[in-house]
Amino acid sequence: MARCDRGYLCDVCGQQVEEITDSDLYLAYVLGLVPVERLPFHPERHIRCNPARAQFIVDPEFPPVVCDGPFAKEQLDPEFVAEEEARVTRAWRRLHEVRRLRLPIDDYPLPELRTP
């Protein structure tokens, strides 16, 4: 997870993103939004520093995040919100799983997004 001795710095708060389970970049990778070969070229941030995505994580281990403005889930279609909550929560749990199981990076994405 480190580009240099200081590791990845959050482009929002400037602090280190020390754990993969706090990484919005790797959450995006697990969700299939960033291809593996593009990971080094995307900015990093803490999941909580991206409230537009973090608001969709619904898990007792993840304190709720509120997103204000037009991207707040209260402003969105309830069916879309339910689907995003299920998808993003699943991906967040997957981050914990890959860390615990020490899986290779190609196995990080959600199963339906992995290439054979």
C-alpha positions as semicolon CSV with decimal commas, in nm:
position;residue;x (nm);y (nm);z (nm)
1;M;0,000;0,000;0,000
2;A;0,294;0,235;-0,007
3;R;0,417;0,450;-0,293
4;C;0,706;0,573;-0,081
5;D;0,825;0,560;0,279
6;R;0,527;0,769;0,391
7;G;0,267;0,549;0,220
8;Y;-0,047;0,675;0,057
9;L;-0,167;1,015;0,171
10;C;-0,534;1,104;0,164
11;D;-0,597;1,372;-0,098
12;V;-0,873;1,515;0,123
13;C;-0,733;1,529;0,478
14;G;-0,362;1,477;0,406
15;Q;-0,321;1,197;0,662
16;Q;-0,185;0,852;0,583
17;V;-0,425;0,583;0,470
18;E;-0,261;0,316;0,679
19;E;-0,491;0,019;0,630
20;I;-0,647;-0,125;0,318
21;T;-0,973;-0,144;0,511
22;D;-0,972;0,239;0,527
23;S;-0,887;0,285;0,158
24;D;-1,142;0,440;-0,075
25;L;-0,913;0,355;-0,368
26;Y;-0,913;-0,016;-0,285
27;L;-1,285;-0,006;-0,213
28;A;-1,330;0,132;-0,566
29;Y;-1,109;-0,150;-0,698
30;V;-1,316;-0,413;-0,516
31;L;-1,628;-0,253;-0,669
32;G;-1,477;-0,284;-1,017
33;L;-1,449;0,092;-1,067
34;V;-1,068;0,102;-1,104
35;P;-0,868;-0,156;-1,302
36;V;-0,571;-0,305;-1,119
37;E;-0,318;-0,152;-1,359
38;R;-0,457;0,198;-1,287
39;L;-0,432;0,176;-0,906
40;P;-0,094;0,356;-0,890
41;F;-0,233;0,649;-1,089
42;H;-0,548;0,721;-0,888
43;P;-0,557;0,946;-0,582
44;E;-0,602;0,783;-0,244
45;R;-0,832;0,888;0,037
46;H;-0,990;0,743;0,346
47;I;-1,331;0,588;0,289
48;R;-1,479;0,836;0,535
49;C;-1,326;1,123;0,338
50;N;-1,550;1,026;0,044
51;P;-1,897;1,065;0,197
52;A;-2,069;1,017;-0,141
53;R;-1,957;0,650;-0,133
54;A;-1,917;0,597;0,243
55;Q;-2,282;0,681;0,313
56;F;-2,377;0,352;0,148
57;I;-2,184;0,135;0,395
58;V;-2,436;-0,003;0,640
59;D;-2,263;-0,220;0,897
60;P;-2,252;-0,209;1,278
61;E;-1,870;-0,188;1,258
62;F;-1,879;0,122;1,036
63;P;-2,016;0,441;1,195
64;P;-2,265;0,602;0,956
65;V;-2,143;0,879;0,728
66;V;-2,370;1,163;0,621
67;C;-2,336;1,309;0,275
68;D;-2,484;1,654;0,224
69;G;-2,613;1,803;-0,098
70;P;-2,750;1,652;-0,416
71;F;-2,563;1,321;-0,370
72;A;-2,708;1,258;-0,023
73;K;-2,884;0,924;-0,027
74;E;-3,195;1,092;0,112
75;Q;-3,215;1,276;-0,222
76;L;-3,187;0,960;-0,430
77;D;-3,432;0,694;-0,545
78;P;-3,494;0,450;-0,256
79;E;-3,450;0,145;-0,481
80;F;-3,111;0,275;-0,600
81;V;-3,011;0,349;-0,239
82;A;-3,099;-0,005;-0,128
83;E;-2,898;-0,154;-0,415
84;E;-2,597;0,071;-0,345
85;E;-2,609;-0,003;0,027
86;A;-2,602;-0,377;-0,046
87;R;-2,325;-0,346;-0,307
88;V;-2,094;-0,101;-0,124
89;T;-2,140;-0,272;0,212
90;R;-2,051;-0,604;0,050
91;A;-1,738;-0,450;-0,102
92;W;-1,637;-0,294;0,232
93;R;-1,673;-0,633;0,400
94;R;-1,468;-0,782;0,117
95;L;-1,182;-0,543;0,202
96;H;-1,177;-0,688;0,553
97;E;-1,188;-1,040;0,413
98;V;-0,896;-0,993;0,171
99;R;-0,685;-0,846;0,449
100;R;-0,769;-1,128;0,688
101;L;-0,714;-1,401;0,425
102;R;-0,410;-1,229;0,267
103;L;-0,546;-1,284;-0,081
104;P;-0,359;-1,187;-0,398
105;I;-0,466;-0,855;-0,546
106;D;-0,638;-1,018;-0,844
107;D;-0,880;-1,181;-0,599
108;Y;-0,984;-0,856;-0,427
109;P;-1,281;-0,761;-0,649
110;L;-1,625;-0,895;-0,573
111;P;-1,656;-1,247;-0,718
112;E;-1,885;-1,146;-1,004
113;L;-1,631;-0,885;-1,119
114;R;-1,320;-1,103;-1,127
115;T;-1,176;-1,208;-1,460
116;P;-1,108;-1,580;-1,500
